[in-house]
Amino acid sequence: MYRLLFDLVLRRLDPENAHHLAMPVIRLAGRRPLSWIVRALTRPAPQLRTEALGLVFDSPFGVAAGFDKNAVAAMGLHALGFGHIEVGTVTAIAQEGNPRPRLFRLVADRALINRMGFNNRGAAAAAERLRRLRSRSSRPVLGANIGKSRVVDVADATADYVASTRLVAPVADYLVVNVSSPNTPGLRGLQAAETLRPLLEAVRDAAGRTPLLVKIAPDLADDEIDGIARLAVDAGLAGLVATNTTISRDGLSTDAASVEAMGAGGLSGAPLKARSLEVLRRVRAAVPPDFCVIAAGGVETGADVAERLAAGATLVQGYTAFAYRGPFWARQINRELARLTA
């Protein structure tokens, strides 16, 4: 049914407009009494309960950062079956992001290209929203992903991240430092060890008891991945998210002229599957068994989630396939995963 709706209607809409149209529906799914009905249909099987970061997750499968930038749809996403929601990316200073159009579908590849540019209402607004969500008796695990404000110079990035951390960390279940988006000038350069270590140490100190993770790009060389994984462990972080979107355009089915016309941005979805799995395995080999590794990139099915768990992921996240598979995607993932792990 959703596939027919997508083919006839949704794929004809600008993808960002389609996302904005979907958000009120998702938010409605999180409001009582409708949320009770939806949750009854989507609740993950008990055997999918996962403990990580000192927290209990209903399912190891959750929503990656970027979908709910302002923490407005978390309860609806929870009702739809996701085990955790990572909100953001949040910046210390509210910002509009890059000019539109900035989100593009590659239907033949089941992929997206985005250059959103961390559009969000700012860390203070996100913190207030998270504070209200945490007061709910039944809620998902809530992560917060933080990035650099665009107007802040890269040289001042640490102070900017710390400002977001002080606002958001007290009301988040875990915190992720995003230094790997390709859509903020200079951001990926922060993955260099000489800049990353002091940044992570400063954020760690500001985060207090809130578990801290770092999110890395799939485009790093293997030795860089090994170095960041070791650095994260040495700096006392709780985990690492592998991976963000890619700047590569290799192996796409969409014609090259169309891809070129879409322009710069991070590619997500099915084409990222193989590389994100490679990075996951490399990270897991470099960190202790109890170090949390969240796998993201190219996840579409319960089998994909199971494959990543078998490869050493503690938790798994998705986003892009939500646009192609519809509102009951998490339910499908959880049911298939329960069968595979029975």
N, C-alpha and C positions, 0 to 999 in steps of 0.2 A: 504493500500500500504506500509506504513512504517512498519507495523507489519510483513509483508512478508519479507521485506528487513532485518529487525532485525533478524528474525528466520533463514534466509538463509545465511546471511553474517555477520552482526554486532556482533551477540552473539558468533561468532567463533573467533573474534578478542580480543586481550587483551583490557580490558575496557579503560585503560589509552591511548592506541594507538588509539582506536576508538574516544575518546574525542578529541585527537589532530587532527585527520582527519576531525572531524566535525567543528572545530573552524574556518578554512579558509572559509568554506561555510557560516557559521553564519556571519563572518566579511563581506563577499561579500554582504550578504543581507542588510547590513547597508550602502552600498555605493550607491550614486546616479548614475543613475536614478533608479536602481533596488529597492532601499529602498522605493521610492515613490509607486511603484507597490505593493511591499510586504505589506507596511503599509496600503495601501488602502484595502487590503484583511483582515487585522488583527486588524485594529483600534478598540479599545474598545468602547462600546456604551456610549453615553454621560452620562447616569445615573450612570455609574460606577465611575465617578470622585469622588475622595476622598481627603479631606483636613486633613493633619496631620503634626506635627512637623513644622508648619508654611509654609508648602509646598503644592502644588497641584499635585496629582497623577492621571494619566489617568485611572488607575484601581487600586484596592487595592491589586492586585496580582503581585508579583515581583519575581525576581531570588535571591535565598539565596546565601550567601558568599560561595566560594569554586568552583563555576562554572567558573567565569571569574577572576582568581587570579591576573592578571596583567593589568586589565582594557583595554583589547584589543578588546573586542567583544561587548561593551555596545551598540553601535549604531545598530548592527545587532540584538541583543536581544530586543531592543526597537522596531525595525521594525517588529519583530515576535509577538509583542503584550504585552510584559511585561510592567507593570506600573512603575517599578523601578528596578534598578540593584545594588546589594550590592557587590562591588568588594573586592577582597582579599580572604583569609586573608593575609594582608601585614605585614611585619616585618621591623624593622629599618635597619637590615642588610640583604642583599640578601642571600638566601640560597637554596640549592638543594633539601632539604627535605629528607625523609627517603629512604632507598634503595628500588629498584623495585624487584619484583612486590609489589604494595602497594594499588591497587584498585581491588576489586573483586565483581562480580555479584552473587546475589542469585536470579535467575530468578523465581523460584517457589514462592518466597516471594515478588517479585517486590521490591527488596532491594539491597543495596550496602554495602560493608564493605570497609572503606578506612583508611589508615594510611599514608596519604600523607606527613604530617609533615611540613605544611606551606611552601611548595616550592613556591618561588616567587622571583621577580627581585629586591625587596627592596622598601622601602617607597619613596625614591627620584624618582625612575623610575615611580612608580604609581602616584605620585603627578604631574609629568610632563604630563603624559597621561591624567589625570583628568583635568588638566589646559587646555589642548587642547580641550577636550570634552566640557568643560563649555563654550567655545567660539562659539559652534554650536547654530544656531538659533532655531532649533528643536531638543531636546534631552530628554532623560528620567531623572527622579530623580536619582542621583548618590550617593549611600551610600558607605562608606569605612569601612571595618572590619579590625581591627589591633590586632596583637598577639605578643607574646614574641619571640624574636630571640633565636634560640636554643643555641647559644654559650654564651648567657648571663645567668649568675646565677640567680636563682629565687630571691635571696636576692637583686638583682639589677634590678628587673623587672620593677619597677615604672619608673626609669630613661629611660629604653628602650622603654616603652610605650609612655612616654612623647616625646621622640625623634621622633617617628613615628607620633605622634599627631601634632607636630609643622610643619611637612612637609605636611601632608595630610589634616588636618582639614580645612585649608584656601581654599582648592579647592574641598571639598566634601560637599554635601548637608546635610549629617548627618554622624555621626561617631559611630561605635560599638566597644566596648572593648570585645574581645574574651578571656575569662578566662575558657572556658569550653570544648575545644578540648581535646580528650583523647590521642592525638598523639605527644604532646610535654611534655617531662618529667617534672613533678612538676607543670604543668600549672593549673590543676584543684584545686590544693591546694590553689590557689589564691582566690578561692571563699569563703574561710573562712573570717568571718566578720573582724577579726583583721588585715588581710592583704588587704582585698578588699576595705575597706573604704578609707585608705590613697591613694591607687592606683587610685581609681575613682575620688577622690577630686583633685589629682594632674593632671590627664588627663582632668578633667572638666576645671580647671583653664587654662591649655594650649590650650584647644579647643576654648576658647573664645565664640563667638556667635553660633558656629556650634552645633546643637543639639547632645547630647551624650546619648547613650544607652549602656546597658551591656547585653551580651548573656550568658545564663545559661544552665547547663546540665540537662537532664531529670532524671538523676540518683540521684539527691539530695533528701534527706528526706524532707517531707512536711514542717517541721518546719524550715529547712534551706531555702526552697523556700520563705516562709513567711518572714524570716529575710532579705534575699537579696532584696526582693521587697520593704520592708520598708526602707532599707538602701538606695536603689536607689532613692526613693522619698526624704528622708531626705538629701541626698547629692546633690539634685538639678538636677538630671538627667532628661532627656526628656522622657525616655522610657526604655523598656526592651524587649529583644528577647527571646522567649520561643518556641523551645528549640534547642540545638545542637544535635549531634548524641549521641547514647547510647552505653555503653559497655556491656549491657545485650544481651544475646543470647536466651532468653526465647521465647517459642511459635513459633519457626521457622519450616517451612515445609521442608526446605533443610536438607538433612541428616546430622546428628551430626558429622560424620567423615569428610565430606567435609568442614563443618564450622570450625572444629578444624584445618584442614589443612590450611585454609586461615589465621589463626593466629589473632593477636591482631589488634585492630582498632575500629573506630566508625561505628556503624550500623545505616543506614538511610533508609528511605522508608516506605512502608506500615506497617511493624511491629511496627513502632514508633507512629502510629496514635493515639491509645488510650491514651498512657501516655502523649504525647505532649498536647492532649486536656485537660487532667486532670490538667497538670501544668498551661496551659493557664487559666483555670477557677480559679485556686487557686491564680495566680498572679492578675487577674482582681479583685478578691474579696479583695485583700490587698492594692490596689492602688486607687488613685482618678479617677473619670470618665474621666478627661481630660488627664490622663497619657497615653502615647502611648505604646501599647503592640503589638508587631509583633509576629504572630504565625508562627511556622515552625515545620515540622516534620510529615511525612506521608500524605501529601496533594497530592491527585491525580486528583480530579474532581472538577467541579464547586460546587457540593453539599458539598464537603469537605470545600471549601473556605467559602461558605455560613454558614456552621455549626460553623466555627471558628469565623466568624463575629458575629453570634448570641450569641456566648459564650463570647464575649467581646473583640475580637481582633480588633485592629484599621487597621492593614494591615496584609497580609498573604504572606508567601514566600514558594517556592518549588524549588527542584533541582532534586532529584533522579528519579521521574517519567518522567522527560524530556528524560532520557536515554531509557525509555520503551515506551513512547508515541509519541516521534518524534518532529519535528520542529514546528508543528502547535499546540502544546500542550497548550500554553498560549491562542491562539485563541479559542480553544475548551473550556477552563476554562471560558474565558470572555463571550462567547456566552451563555453558560449554566448559568452562574451567572446572566447575564442580564435577562434571562427568569425567573429565580427564584426570582428576585427582582422586576420584572415588576409590 
